[in-house]
């Protein structure tokens, strides 16, 4: 799992859509799906439920999403501090 995977996870959650998140980040929808599948494989459990109406968090995804946001916030703060 990389920081980029966490950024993508956060974007998909915020947009509630792989397609909209992909457009916002400059990826293809299939690329986003591949990266999320890789994240879920790395952590060992699904974090998103996929459907025609978009995506939503699984119960496990709901538990880790606030932590992911904290990690991303800390990473941004570190980048500001060291640059």
Buried (B, 14 or more C-beta within 10 A) or exposed (E): EEEEBBBBBBBBBEBBBBBBBBBEBEBEBEBBBEBBEBBBEEBEEBBBEEEEEBBEBBEBBEEBBEEBBEBBEEEEEEEEEEE
